Amino acid sequence: MNTDYDVIVAGGGLAGTIAAQSVSYYSKQKLSILVIDRSTQFTPGQKNISGWTCGDAVSKETVDFMTERIKIPWTEPEIEHHVKGVMAFSPDRETSIPFDGDGYMLNRQKLPEVQNQRAQKMGVKFDFEINLTGLLYEGNQVTGVQGIDNKTKQPYKKTGKIVIDATGITSMLRNQIQNTTKIERKIDRRDIESTGRHIMYFEKGEQDPSEFDPDYCIIHLDQDIAPGGYGWVFPKGENKVNIGLGVEKTILDKRNKRLGKNDNVSSLIEEYLHRNKAIKNPRLSTDPIDKNNATGNFQVSVRRQNDCLVANGYMLVGDSAWMPKPLDAGGIGPALVAGTLIGKVVAEAIESGDVTERGLWKYNKEFINEYGYKTAGLEIFRRLIQTLTNDQISYGMKHFLGNLDVEAISKGEHPDFSALSKIGMMIRGALNKKLADGLRFTTQVNSWLTKHYYNFPETPDGFERWQKELHEKLDESNVKLEAYYN
Ligand SMILES: Cc1cc2nc3c(=O)[nH]c(=O)nc-3n(C[C@H](O)[C@H](O)[C@H](O)COP(=O)(O)OP(=O)(O)OC[C@H]3O[C@@H](n4cnc5c(N)ncnc54)[C@H](O)[C@@H]3O)c2cc1C
């Protein structure tokens, strides 16, 4: 196959630029790689018009995963601040649960600049201001991308042996893919969180570690403040913060009806900021490294990754594959894991001359074994949590979460709530008993799902059966969860 490049990376955001560097690393810089993005060269990796909207938090563990394997170090200025973990507060604020583990607060605007310089040094080429609209095909094989060059307003086409789609949650390449029935194109609206945040400086108000802590990323669970999601106060320094929240739209509508309000994400954030007594006189950051990025709204998926991540000549990575973790919408970690893994599979596939679905299939297995085995269980767990009242969440956090459960959640896994059977008789209130039943149920389903993911087929042949069984289980579980709580 004669192509413009060996590998085309569509989307030069976080996942795309890691993937490009990973391909370069594993191919010992032998493969030609082009990264294409619609942002300008001066604003690389910008997600949308409101900037690089993100909570900016990532665990050290996933950064180390990347650094150890493909030798990409992250330092200052892309790392802005260090934290010791995440602290989750119950709606009544009586329970705080520390999920310990070192982490970083990133500067998402600076990060792509640094990444791109590093990638360019490795020989990766970039085309900016290209709006990609679709894939090119030869028969049943993806052979490139097409779109519009925003600089010249001319049609744009580039061919490659493999296209890595890293264009984020709204991917038009995935939405319209024509050479596969295995890749899902769209997702349920209820699997998307509407989110927003500000990056702000402030004066210190009341000393209250449940409202601001320079060492911990604070999460507030509260169905009135952030229905179907959570509010966050993530420190970027002693007096700098990333503060925001995410909601699920249908649950927000119900909450508005219940409270007789008409709130949206932006009004909820203002209210959330206003009631924080530790943050006085907040103002949006005007630092050059936050330019065009101090405030913004965007969306993030909270479900399992796409059931299949590859087609002939095509692979998905990052948000385009719905990789953010269902429980907390953390998408940087899985993007680092997948972006790291993808390079080896790509280099080997091109080397062996098999860039078909079969030749790329290994990537599915490798991502699942490293990370993706747990996401379907967390999707079911998240659905359960979203249906709870504030009282149930407060009760559950106080009485149902043992040390092992906290440890499991820290590792991003579904807890097994082993203590629940022992305290069964002592649970107070019908709704809390229902919650305990729900947790036992999601634990059971999670264990089935995890096994099922570890049995993901070795080749494309067994996929249809595997996916059918997966969907039967998910559908059955969703019906049961709805019956519990409606
Ligand atoms: C409010 C909010 C808070 C979050 N907080 C956290 C957090 O604290 N921690 C965490 O781990 N994750 C968080 N996430 C998720 C995280 O931001 C994403 O998972 C991450 O940015 C995914 O990177 P990506 O490269 O896959 O996609 P993106 O960052 O969306 O990058 C996509 C790239 O593709 C380009 N592109 C898109 N479409 C086209 C097109 N048609 N043509 C050409 N180029 C295109 C874009 O310009 C962009 O550069 C949050 C998300 C939101 C919205």
The ligand as a Tripos MOL2 file, in Angstrom:
@<TRIPOS>MOLECULE
LIG
   53    58     1     0     0
SMALL
NO_CHARGES

@<TRIPOS>ATOM
      1 C1        -15.1230   19.2480   32.8590 C.3       1 LIG1
      2 C2        -14.2800   18.0130   32.7190 C.ar      1 LIG1
      3 C3        -13.4780   17.6210   33.7800 C.ar      1 LIG1
      4 C4        -12.6520   16.5130   33.6580 C.ar      1 LIG1
      5 N1        -11.8180   16.2190   34.6910 N.ar      1 LIG1
      6 C5        -10.9360   15.2170   34.5570 C.ar      1 LIG1
      7 C6         -9.9620   14.9850   35.5710 C.ar      1 LIG1
      8 O1         -9.8410   15.7120   36.5630 O.2       1 LIG1
      9 N2         -9.1260   13.9300   35.4120 N.ar      1 LIG1
     10 C7         -9.1910   13.1140   34.3170 C.ar      1 LIG1
     11 O2         -8.4280   12.1470   34.2470 O.2       1 LIG1
     12 N3        -10.0580   13.3540   33.3140 N.ar      1 LIG1
     13 C8        -10.9230   14.3860   33.4000 C.ar      1 LIG1
     14 N4        -11.7810   14.6520   32.3570 N.ar      1 LIG1
     15 C9        -11.6760   13.8640   31.1220 C.3       1 LIG1
     16 C10       -10.4440   14.2730   30.3080 C.3       1 LIG1
     17 O3        -10.4120   15.6540   30.1500 O.3       1 LIG1
     18 C11       -10.4620   13.5700   28.9450 C.3       1 LIG1
     19 O4        -10.5750   12.1970   29.1830 O.3       1 LIG1
     20 C12        -9.2190   13.8360   28.0970 C.3       1 LIG1
     21 O5         -9.1070   15.1630   27.7210 O.3       1 LIG1
     22 C13        -9.2740   12.9550   26.8480 C.3       1 LIG1
     23 O6         -8.2850   13.2860   25.9320 O.3       1 LIG1
     24 P1         -8.4690   12.9670   24.3780 P.3       1 LIG1
     25 O7         -7.1810   13.3230   23.7580 O.co2     1 LIG1
     26 O8         -9.0210   11.6160   24.1990 O.co2     1 LIG1
     27 O9         -9.6190   13.9440   23.8870 O.3       1 LIG1
     28 P2         -9.5980   15.5300   23.8100 P.3       1 LIG1
     29 O10        -8.8440   16.0910   24.9420 O.co2     1 LIG1
     30 O11       -11.0250   15.9260   23.6390 O.co2     1 LIG1
     31 O12        -8.7840   15.8610   22.4670 O.3       1 LIG1
     32 C14        -9.3650   15.6920   21.1980 C.3       1 LIG1
     33 C15        -8.5160   16.4370   20.1740 C.3       1 LIG1
     34 O13        -9.0420   16.1750   18.8830 O.3       1 LIG1
     35 C16        -9.2400   17.3940   18.1900 C.3       1 LIG1
     36 N5        -10.4060   17.2150   17.3060 N.ar      1 LIG1
     37 C17       -11.6660   16.9290   17.6840 C.ar      1 LIG1
     38 N6        -12.4700   16.8160   16.6000 N.ar      1 LIG1
     39 C18       -11.6980   17.0530   15.5270 C.ar      1 LIG1
     40 C19       -11.9520   17.0840   14.1420 C.ar      1 LIG1
     41 N7        -13.1740   16.8610   13.6370 N.pl3     1 LIG1
     42 N8        -10.9270   17.3520   13.3130 N.ar      1 LIG1
     43 C20        -9.6790   17.5910   13.8000 C.ar      1 LIG1
     44 N9         -9.3790   17.5750   15.1100 N.ar      1 LIG1
     45 C21       -10.3710   17.3030   15.9700 C.ar      1 LIG1
     46 C22        -9.4770   18.4360   19.2660 C.3       1 LIG1
     47 O14        -9.1260   19.7280   18.7840 O.3       1 LIG1
     48 C23        -8.5340   17.9480   20.3660 C.3       1 LIG1
     49 O15        -7.2460   18.4540   20.1900 O.3       1 LIG1
     50 C24       -12.6450   15.7510   32.4620 C.ar      1 LIG1
     51 C25       -13.4690   16.1320   31.3970 C.ar      1 LIG1
     52 C26       -14.2750   17.2520   31.5110 C.ar      1 LIG1
     53 C27       -15.1130   17.6680   30.3460 C.3       1 LIG1
@<TRIPOS>BOND
     1     1     2 1
     2     2     3 ar
     3     2    52 ar
     4     3     4 ar
     5     4     5 ar
     6     4    50 ar
     7     5     6 ar
     8     6     7 ar
     9     6    13 1
    10     7     8 2
    11     7     9 ar
    12     9    10 ar
    13    10    11 2
    14    10    12 ar
    15    12    13 ar
    16    13    14 ar
    17    14    15 1
    18    14    50 ar
    19    15    16 1
    20    16    17 1
    21    16    18 1
    22    18    19 1
    23    18    20 1
    24    20    21 1
    25    20    22 1
    26    22    23 1
    27    23    24 1
    28    24    25 2
    29    24    26 1
    30    24    27 1
    31    27    28 1
    32    28    29 2
    33    28    30 1
    34    28    31 1
    35    31    32 1
    36    32    33 1
    37    33    34 1
    38    33    48 1
    39    34    35 1
    40    35    36 1
    41    35    46 1
    42    36    37 ar
    43    36    45 ar
    44    37    38 ar
    45    38    39 ar
    46    39    40 ar
    47    39    45 ar
    48    40    41 1
    49    40    42 ar
    50    42    43 ar
    51    43    44 ar
    52    44    45 ar
    53    46    47 1
    54    46    48 1
    55    48    49 1
    56    50    51 ar
    57    51    52 ar
    58    52    53 1
@<TRIPOS>SUBSTRUCTURE
     1 LIG1         1 GROUP 0 **** ****
